[in-house]
Amino acid sequence: MNILIAGGHGYLGSYLVNAFSKYNVTVLTRDCNITDTVSLINPDIIINTVCSYGRNNETISSIYDSNFRVGVELLSAASQLDKKIVFINCGTSLDKNTNLYSISKAHLVEIGKFVSNNKLKFINMNLQHFYGPDAKNNFISYVINGCLSNSTIPLTTGIQKRDFIYITDVVNAFDAVVKNTDILLSFENIDVGSGSTVSIKELVQQIKVMTNSTSFLDFGIKETRQNEVLEMLANNKRLVSLGWSPTVDLLQGLKLTIEYYNEK
């Protein structure tokens, strides 16, 4: 099986490259010509992990370039292949109108649904908040590092409830989809999450305890963002039907992640 992974040098992408090493895996880098690469590799599966969260003052066009244009070019190139192909997209569990990241990701899913057919399957993985060792620009990594350095950590009120899922469980979710492409519909939205929530406040307090930190958790100093959703929870029944189940609970995942940063 030939698998083409776009964004294979990113956090999730690099985990997927390692997990799928039993297949013929090619990483699509930013300097590759998408159409030529897809034609040359002739993939059976394309996994698109390319994204921009817009956290570093990127322009609107730059955010859309990563979250929309790259995906559209991959879909266009895939549609020209004379074979059946599965396109697995890293989507988001955020509401479409939350920010530029979520709306640009949603637009790609809308295109994917429109062009999907018996020849080109579009499987959108709605990712909840995944975390793990060395996850840069990640909330849990940010809090752990702040606690380990005993820094003051500015936070919102923390009443939001989120579904956190450890990186290896995310990778296993992709593996379950890859192994079951034959039974998937031409278009599917698949939630990827643990199926349980915890409030941000409880999470941060737990990390402080687990790190024996003296950090001051400054709840309420930061404003809650516009269009904030108070609770996000994955409905992972579709994944479970494919033989998947989460294996790392939140406390285990936090312990593994804290151990990683402690050793750095």
N, C-alpha and C positions, 0 to 999 in steps of 0.2 A: 504494500500500500504506500502510495506517495502522499505525503502530507506537507503542505506549504504553510509555514507559520509567519504571519506578518507581525512584526514587533517582537521577534523572538529574543531580543537582547534586553527586553524590559523585565520587570519583576515576575509577573505571571508567565509571560512568554518563555522566559528561561527555564522555569519549572516545567512547562509543557514540553519544551525541547528535550529535556532530560527524561521525562516520563514516557515519551514516545520514541525513544531511541531504538526500540525494536522494529520500528518502521523506517522507511526512507524519508528522512526529514530534511527539508530545506528551509533556511531562514531568509525571509525577505527583508533586506535592509533598506534604509531610506534612499540610498543612492542607486538602487536597482530600478530598471525600467519595468514597471508592473506588467504590462502587456507581454513584453518579450519573455520575462521570467516565467509567467504562468504558461505561456505557450511551450517553453523549453522544458519545464518540469512536468507538465501535463498531470497536475495533481488530482488525486481522488477526493481529497479533503483540503479545504482552505480554512485556516483558523486565523481570524483577525483580532489581534490584541492591541492594535495601535490605538492610542487615545491621548488626548490632552485634557487635563482637568481645569486648565485655566487658572491655576493658583499662582503663577509667576508673571502676572501682568501680560500674558500673551494677547495678541490682537485677535479680533473676531475672526479674521480670515485665517489666522494660524490655527485657532481652535477648530474651525470647520475643515481646514485642510487635513488635520489628523483624524477627526471624528467622523467626517462625512466623505470627503473627496477620495481618500485612500480606499475606503470600503466600496465606493461606487466604481472606481477603476478596477478593483479586484473582481467585483460582480460582473462588470462588462467583459473583462478578459475571460472569466470563467464561462460566461454564456457563449463564447465563441468556440469553446472546445467541443469536439464531436464525441461526447461521452456524458454519462451521468456524473454529477459532482455534488458534494455537500459543502455548504458554506456555513461555518460555525462562527458566530459573531459574539464578541464580548460586549454585552449591553450593560445597562445600569438599572437598578431598582428604583432610582430616583424618579419622582414625577417629572413628566416632560417639561413642565414650565418652571422647574426649580432654578436653573441657571443655563448659561450657554453650553456647558458640557452636556447636560441632560437633553436639551432640545436638539443639539446637533447629533447626538447619538440616536435619539428617537427618529430623526429624519432619515437616517440610514436604514433603520428597521422598517420604516414605511416603504422605502424603495425596495428593500429585500422582500417584503411581503408581496408587493406588486409584481415583481419579476419571478417569484418562485413558481416552480411547476414540477412536473414529474422528472424533468431532466436536471433541474437546479433546485436543490433543497436549501432553504434558508432557516437555520436554527439559531435563534437568539437566546443567549444565556443572560438572564437578568441577574447580575451579580449583586449580592448584598455586600456588606462591609467585610472584605477579607483582609487578613493580617498574617504576620509571621516574622521570622528572623530576617533582618536587613530589608524590611519593607520601607523604603524611603518615602517621604511625604505622606506618611500614614498616621492616622490619629493615635492608634495604640502605640506605635513606635515613639511618637512625639511625647506621649504621657510617660511611657517607661523611661525614656532618656531624661525627661525632666525630673522624675522621681529619683532616679539613680544619682543625679547631680544635686539633689535636694534644692532645686530651684522653685521659685514661685511659678505656678502654672495658671495663666489666665484662661477662664472658661466661661461658657454661658451658664445659665441656671442648671443645665444638665438634666432637664426633665424629659428630653427626647429619649425614646426607646428605640434601640437598634438591634438588628440581627447580625451578630459577628460570626464569621466562619473562618476556620484556620486554612492556611494555604494548601495543605495536602488534601484536605477534603474538597477544595475547589478543583484541584487537579484531577482527583478521582471522579468528580462530576463530569468533566470533559472526557475522561476515559470511558465512562459509562455511555456517553452519547456516541463517541466514536465506535464503540463496539456494537451499538444498536441502530446504526444509520438505516438499515433496511426496514425497520418497523416504524421509523419516524415519518410524520406527515411532511408534505412539501414545505409547509411553514409551521414553525412551532416557537412559542415563547416558553422558555423553561426557567423557572426560578431556581437560583442557586443560593441557598442559605441553610442555617442550622435548623430553622423552624421554631426558634425561641428568641425572646428579646430580653434585653437588660437596659436599664436607664443609663445614660452617660454618667450621671452622678454616681450610681452604684459601681459602675465599671472603674471609674477613676479612683474611687475610694478603695476598691479591691486591689488595684495596682499599687497604691500607696502602702497598703498593709503588706503586700507580698514582697515589696522592695525594702521594707523597713525604713521608709523615707521620712524625712522631716519637712518635706515640701509643704508650702502653703497652697492649698487648692482654692483659688480665688473665684468661686462660683458667682456668676452674675456680672462680672466685670466686662465681659464681652457681650455684645448684642447678638440676639438670635437672628440668623439671616432671614431675608425675605422669603416667603413661600416655604418656610420650614415645615416639614411633615413631622408630626409628633411621634408617630410610631410606624416603623417599617419592619415587616415580617414576611419571610419567604413562605410561599405555599410549595413545598418541595415534593408533593405527591407524585408529580410526573417523573422526577428523578428517582424516587423510591421505586416506581414501577419499572424502572430500567435496571434495577438491582443495586442502586446506590444507597448508602446511608452514611451519615456523619460518624466519624470515628474518634475525633478529638473534641472534647467539650471545652467550654470557655476557660475553666481553671487550668486544664492541661495545656491548652494553647498559650495562655498567658505565662505559665511556668516555663515552657519551652522558649518563648520569645524573650522573657526576662533573663534566662540563663545565657542566651546568645549575647545579649547586650552587656551582661555582667562580665563576659569573657573577652570582650573587645578592649 
